Every structure is written in structure tokens, then in C-alpha cells.
Amino acid sequence: MIFVIDSGSTKCDWIAIDSSTGNQLFEKQRTKGLNPAIISDTDAHDIIKENEVIYSNKLSVSHIYFYGAGCGTKKPVKMLKGVLQSIFKNAEVVVKEDTYAAVYATVGVSHSPAVVCILGTGSNCSYYDGKLIDQKIISLGYSVMDDASGNYYGRQLLRDYYFDHMPHDLKLVFKTRYDVNDDVIKSNLYKKPNPNAYLATFAEFMILNKESDYIQKVIKDGLREFVENMILQYKEELMTVPVHFAGSIAYFTQDEIKEVAREYGFTVGNFERRPIEGLVEYHAEIAKIS
């Protein structure tokens, strides 16, 4: 049995496939997010153990392919790999950053070169040459970077609500949909875990109100920042390769992404809302080939 795992800060999807046929063995399982940069090894162990289906199959797993947020540096990768190996004692464990999930999900087994972007709870951008990933900028996380991500847009909506930049009719809807009490917001941002995931919950409002001129401006301003800060790092590569996108924010802003792409002159490729689905196809094909 092979476990293919795609984890963000909010949630983590697990799919088991047969190591010889590539067929899915049982329904997708979901746990809380396993971002090793923001949770402890004890937390990670407890999160996995809470899922009975995953835990009851722990000794039947031969390979684990984990792709996740927070896995871009050695220390958190070592921690998470240790936790996984302590639970899945018979498995060979591979832990890679979520960028690889986006690459394999959007590019597939063709291994064609591309610029690949993640626009989900967080955001990132890299160049894949067909074998390796090149990232010119190391992400400093949601509080400094993550342009055009769910937490970026959530933060922007909250700011606009409190600074009174949001149109009055939308403010009323926003206030009805969310608890905008300042004490509640500050508690979630400064006292509770995963403030990036909390901020990202507000991004749904943007998707549901895309017909608004205000929302269109918010979306496109964020995308332009992302393009200028991240995608345009690869100006030479953009002349010959497409730009693929993974993540829910990207999926629901496809039209706006294509408009902004025309402004900057690059070619948009594939969109993958949930990288786990493309990842399973990728590893299923690899399993069949091997």
C-alpha cells in the first residue's frame, strides 16, 4: 500500500493506492493540516492517530509520499519524517515541500518544463526544468509574503472592512457572514494557532462576490503583486514554457489570472484545484510503470 499525502496548514488529504496496480484502495481520508513549521511532533503524531482508518493500516504501508506546506527547510522535514517513520514502521518515507505536489499534479508524468504556482492558503512559485525545481526566492511565510493567497486576500478584506474601504453593501454582507468583533479577530490572529488558516477563511467571501467591481480590483491587485514579485523572476523561462496553477484560490480566479497574464505577456497552462487528485494519478502511473 502506498499513501499519497497532500497537506496544507489547514487540512491534510490522504489517499491509499495499491502499489502494483495504482488503484485507489479506500475513500480519501482527511486530517488536520500537518505543517511541521507550525506544529510540534507531538501534535503531528496525535493528528495522525485520531484517524482510525489511517492508523489501523499503519503496518500495511510500504511507501509514503508526503507533500506539504512548511517542508521547504531541513529541520521541519526531519521532524515530520521522524513522526511518520515512527508510526508507519514498514514504510519508506519521502517528504517534499508542497511545490513538488503542485508540479507533479499539473505537469504529470510528461515532466515537461514549466513555471508552477501555488495559490491556496499560502502562495509560492517555482520553475521546474523537467527534473528539478528551482526557487529563486525563499518564502518567509504568510506575515511577510504569500501574495494572492487565501490568507493574503483574507487580510486585505479585513483591513478594508475596518478601514472602511469596502463598499457599504458588501460591508453589511461581510458583517452578517463573519464574526467581525475586534476581540474575536485579535484572539484568532494572536492567541490561537494557525492564524494564516484563519485569515484564509475570509477569502471565500471574495469568491462568492466576484461580480463586484471592488472585489475584482482586490483580486487583480493581488495577482499583479504575485506576478511582479514571483512569476517574473523567470522572465527568460516564460518565453518558452507555460505557467501552471494549483490551489483553490487559483482555481476560482482562473478568469482573472488569464486577464492578468495577458497584461504581462505569459502563457497560462493547467489549473488543478486539489493537487492530491493529480498526485494520485501521477503516483498511480509511476506504480504501473515500475
C-alpha positions, 0 to 999 in steps of 0.5 A, a space after each residue: 500500500 502506498 499513501 499519497 499525502 497532500 497537506 496544507 496548514 489547514 487540512 491534510 488529504 490522504 489517499 491509499 493506492 495499491 502499489 502494483 496496480 495504482 488503484 485507489 484502495 479506500 475513500 480519501 481520508 482527511 486530517 488536520 493540516 500537518 505543517 511541521 513549521 507550525 506544529 510540534 511532533 507531538 501534535 503531528 503524531 496525535 493528528 495522525 492517530 485520531 484517524 482510525 482508518 489511517 492508523 489501523 493500516 499503519 503496518 500495511 504501508 510500504 511507501 509514503 509520499 508526503 507533500 506539504 506546506 512548511 517542508 521547504 527547510 531541513 529541520 521541519 522535514 526531519 521532524 515530520 519524517 521522524 513522526 511518520 517513520 515512527 508510526 508507519 514502521 514498514 514504510 519508506 518515507 519521502 517528504 517534499 515541500 508542497 511545490 513538488 505536489 503542485 508540479 507533479 499534479 499539473 505537469 504529470 508524468 510528461 515532466 515537461 518544463 514549466 513555471 508552477 504556482 501555488 495559490 491556496 492558503 499560502 502562495 509560492 512559485 517555482 520553475 521546474 526544468 523537467 527534473 528539478 525545481 528551482 526557487 529563486 526566492 525563499 518564502 518567509 511565510 504568510 506575515 511577510 509574503 504569500 501574495 494572492 493567497 487565501 490568507 493574503 486576500 483574507 487580510 486585505 478584506 479585513 483591513 478594508 472592512 475596518 478601514 472602511 474601504 469596502 463598499 457599504 453593501 458588501 460591508 453589511 454582507 461581510 458583517 452578517 457572514 463573519 464574526 467581525 468583533 475586534 476581540 474575536 479577530 485579535 484572539 484568532 490572529 494572536 492567541 490561537 494557532 494557525 492564524 494564516 488558516 484563519 485569515 484564509 477563511 475570509 477569502 471565500 467571501 471574495 469568491 462568492 462576490 466576484 461580480 463586484 467591481 471592488 472585489 475584482 480590483 482586490 483580486 487583480 491587485 493581488 495577482 499583479 503583486 504575485 506576478 511582479 514579485 514571483 512569476 517574473 523572476 523567470 522572465 527568460 523561462 516564460 518565453 518558452 514554457 507555460 505557467 501552471 496553477 494549483 490551489 483553490 484560490 487559483 482555481 476560482 480566479 482562473 478568469 482573472 489570472 488569464 486577464 492578468 497574464 495577458 497584461 504581462 505577456 505569459 502563457 497560462 497552462 493547467 489549473 488543478 484545484 486539489 493537487 492530491 487528485 493529480 498526485 494520485 494519478 501521477 503516483 498511480 502511473 509511476 506504480 504501473 510503470 515500475 
